[in-house]
Amino acid sequence: MPRLRSTKPDSGCYEERQVPTGNLNISQLRHIILLHEGKADDHDGPMGAHQIAEKFQVDVVQIQRILQFLSEPLEDSSSKDKNKTLR
């Protein structure tokens, strides 16, 4: 079985590892999510994919894929209401 890896902020040396131009490391991925959600310390409010791509000097499509697959899904309040009426 593969070894379990920690995703905690203090997980080790892999987060800040240098990567080739056009690629992102774990720390940068975390920062991208925080920027998009508006929770980053270095920017007020949410940031769009185009602005993030410019900041990290990567393709916009790459940022859009990251945001699509790593962002938290929006809560669906309609399904909660349906559950309440079924009980």
VEXMARFI-903374 format. One record per residue: residue in three letters; y, z, x of N, C-alpha, C in turn. Coordinates in steps of 0.001 Angstrom, whole numbers, padded with zeros to 6 digits, always signed. Each point is the difference from the previous one (the first is absolute). Layout:
alaYZXYZXYZX/...
% end
This chain:
met-001185+000000+000836+001185+000000-000836+001247+000000+000879/pro+001070-000627-000475+001241+000017+000783+000613+001391+000031/arg+000681+000254+001063+000670+001285+000157+001197+000074-000938/leu+000177+001131-000649+001146+000180-000883+001266+000115+000828/arg+001043-000610-000474+001280+000042+000706+001014+000746-000844/ser+000839+000734+000668+001031+000775-000679+001220-000878-000232/thr+000623+000140-001166+001225-000744-000279+001198+000935-000094/lys-000156+001203+000497+001097+000961+000000+001039-000416+001041/pro+001266+000402-000205+001048-000374+000967-000284+000448+001427/asp-000764+001069+000179-000309+000481+001344-001371-000480+000472/ser-000450-001150-000477-001365-000458+000245-000248-000527+001411/gly+001021-000234+000766-000283-000337+001379+000752-001176+000560/cys-000577-000526+001057+000681-000997+000826+000040-001402-000608/tyr-000768-000300-001009-000060-001365-000531+001230-000390-000811/glu+000700+000946-000536+001124-000307-000881+001157-000676+000707/glu+000325+000412+001171+001161-000524+000719-000388-001054+001034/arg-001242-000421+000015-000473-000970+000986+000796-001298-000099/gln+000359-000555+001149+000728-001263+000044-000898-001123-000498/val+000568-000885-000788-000743-001141-000535+000771-001274+000332/pro-000680-001134+000007+000695-001266+000289+001091-000297-001022/thr+000964-000786+000391+001095-000392-000881-000552-000663-001258/gly+000538+000370-001142-000458-000545-001270-001075+000835-000663/asn-000470+001053+000690-000989+000913-000559+000625+001371-000187/leu-000650+000843-000757+000530+001329-000298-001036+001063+000311/asn+000469+001164+000464-000920+001110+000213+000024+000931-001222/ile-000805+001027+000018-000149+000898-001146+001324+000691-000340/ser+000713+000425+000997+001276+000671-000223+000993-000927-000704/gln+000021-001254+000402+000893-000967-000632-000412-000274-001445/leu-001306-000062-000277-000473-000187-001374+000447+001156-000890/arg-000119+001201+000515+000442+001176-000757+001496-000069-000277/his+000772-000423+000998+001450-000105-000145+000372-001083-001021/ile-000736-001100-000014+000242-001077-000963-000180+000511-001424/ile-001052+000741-000244-000246+000544-001340+001131+000950-000390/leu+000407+000859+000921+001084+000944-000292+001314-000735-000275/leu+000284-001048+000756+001222-000780-000233-000034-000652-001376/his-001132-000568-000359-000124-000683-001284+000132+000982-001170/glu-000529+001206+000163+000072+001010-001057+001332+000739-000013/gly+000831-000223+001018+001292+000676+000073-000095+001427+000506/lys-001062+000322+000714-000228+001362+000473+000177+000154+001507/ala+000440-001051+000683+000168+000050+001450+001263+000785+000358/asp-000056+000688+001122+001140+000802+000460+001147-000866+000513/asp-000304-001183+000510+001028-000824+000626+000626-001039-000929/his-000309+000048-001309+000577-000955-000936+000064+000634-001382/asp+001124-000149-000670+000157+000549-001345-000422-001032-001033/gly-000857+000385-000901-000445-000879-001074-001111-000939+000427/pro-000615-000655-000968-001084-000937+000305+000504-001235+000734/met-000864-000565+000817+000338-001186+000775-000944-001128-000422/gly+000510-001202-000133-000793-001154-000397-000838-000553+001139/ala-000964-000835-000355-000921-000575+000980+000731-000834+001049/his+001026-000750-000415+000737-000848+000952+000743+000845+001028/gln+000606+001094-000443+000713+000886+000928-000976+000668+000970/ile-001146+000425-000509-001003+000644+000852-000525-000995+001035/ala-000254-001236-000426-000492-001030+000926+001002-000247+001125/glu+001284-000032-000335+001021-000186+001025+000029+001182+000965/lys-000118+001198-000547+000051+001205+000828-001146+000048+001017/phe-001212-000384-000429-001169+000062+000867-000323-001335+000669/gln+000801-001025-000265-000147-001329+000593-001395-000581-000225/val-000420+000038-001277-001266-000599-000396+000239-000906-001202/asp-000997-000761-000370+000096-000922-001123+000064+000769-001326/val+000795-000484-000925+000168+000643-001305-001336+000071-000743/val-000821-001028+000130-001298-000028-000675-000859+001174+000465/gln+000057+000327+001276-000757+001119+000540+000458+001309-000652/ile+001294+000187-000142+000534+001212-000634-000400+000050-001473/gln+000054-001135-000685-000382-000026-001411-001467+000373-000180/arg-000858-000461+000883-001424+000370-000071-000194+001485+000251/ile+000720+000533+000971-000089+001433+000286+000408+000803-001221/leu+001117-000378-000584+000494+000732-001169-000939-000152-001189/gln-000617-001149-000143-000915-000240-001109-001252+000870+000117/phe-000533+000117+001200-001283+000672+000163+000093+001461+000426/leu+001147+000444+000491+000107+001377+000466+000887+000889-000858/ser+000806-000567-000863+000878+000812-000843-000802+000676-001097/glu+000516+001127-000466-000639+000694-001108+000196-000799-001278/pro-001040-000082-000832+000171-000720-001265+000919+000774-000932/leu+000718-000727-000838+000881+000639-000971-000837+000703-001051/glu+000494+001138-000463-000716+000725-001042+000140-000752-001314/asp-001090-000101-000719-000015-000693-001282+000072+001046-001101/ser+001182+000186-000553+000185+001028-001025-000674-000387-001310/ser-000211-001289-000242-000629-000422-001249-001458+000453-000068/ser-000710+000025+001140-001395+000442-000019-000090+001498-000249/lys+000987+000760+000452+000019+001436-000267+000203+000254-001493/asp+000882-000790-000622+000247+000156-001422-001243-000333-000814/lys-000748-001020+000427-001219-000386-000717-001033+001109+000098/asn-000095+000658+001157-000965+001082+000179+000326+001173-000911/lys+001274+000262-000204+000425+001104-000847-000389-000253-001465/thr+000119-001236-000442-000291-000312-001412-001490-000064-000266/leu-000813-000238+001023-001434-000098-000183-000660+001356-000134/arg+000619+001044+000467-000627+001335-000017+000116+000662-001331/
% end
